Amino acid sequence: MTATPLEQRYRLLLACYPAEHRSDYGEEMIGVLLASAGTDQRRPGIADTLDLIGGAGRVRLRRLLTGSPDPGWRDALALTSLLAPVVLVALALRQNLAWLGALAWHNVVPDSGLIGVAVVLAPLALGLLGLRRLGALAAAATVVWFAVQATAPGGQAPAPRLVAYLVLIAVEAVALTVSAGPRHALRLISGKGILIALPWVAGVAYAGGLIPTTYPVPQLVARIAIVVVAIAGLPALIMPAGRRLAVLIAVIPGSAFAVTVLTFAHVQFYDMSVPAALASLYLPPLALAGLTLLAARRSHRGPAQPEAGAAR
């Protein structure tokens, strides 16, 4: 039987609901809506439209907070607990290890770079030893300590790079807290995964100065090679696990650099007041982290009970 224009429009509105919800309750909701419609009604009323859209929002929000199991996020967090400190150290090599050591102690001391590396890698080491909770506590303490040292007289001034590093360590602390940790991550690593991740490993190594940044070839050839490596890394983003890992390790910490777009509005970061500068640095990572954590929480709760959205 051909659907009437009214039924078609109601089905368009039901598309706002999750697919699983539509499968369970869609026909029932359509039946109720059509039964309550007027004889010559051709369009959903304003009340029905608002009710359906509001119901869809409530169902999606409730599922986000309590929803269905999603082990993919749990595995991505476990991999983050393994990779985040390694990425941090690799990127710090580009800046000079002494800079990382200065975060551990604002007065430069002999071998301060090695001290900084040890501090950053300590949570990972604890996680690999099976002391995951202690590692999470160590990572959280590192964030607090680095922040205190940065704000001390003679410490590092607030800047996107510093905030990105702090956020990455904070993400590691969360990953150690809510996931199975780096030991589980080692079991997740496969030959195929390593092959797909190689372009990203090369990118981090290049950014950290672990591989040469100049080559005896024309600049155009070097740029083409960099583009080829970047394209080779795209398949990793097609996979859900790759996208989640990119969000946790790159997007959330990297959003601290969103403040740089203010230069297009002729607003200089270092001319801003301290509260405005801190807000512009920390709000993007906090917002992204909040949304990501809400999604990741689904992996730590049991399956949600089916929820029928109100049709009226």
KAFEN-V848436 format. One record per helix or strand of 3 or more residues. SS is the DSSP state (hx for helix, st for strand). FROM is the first residue (numbers start at 1). TO is the last residue. If there is no record, write none. Layout:
BEGIN
SS FROM TO
SS FROM TO
END
This chain:
BEGIN
hx 5 14
hx 19 35
hx 46 66
hx 71 95
hx 97 104
hx 112 128
hx 132 151
hx 160 178
hx 182 188
hx 191 207
hx 219 232
hx 234 238
hx 240 265
hx 269 271
hx 274 300
END
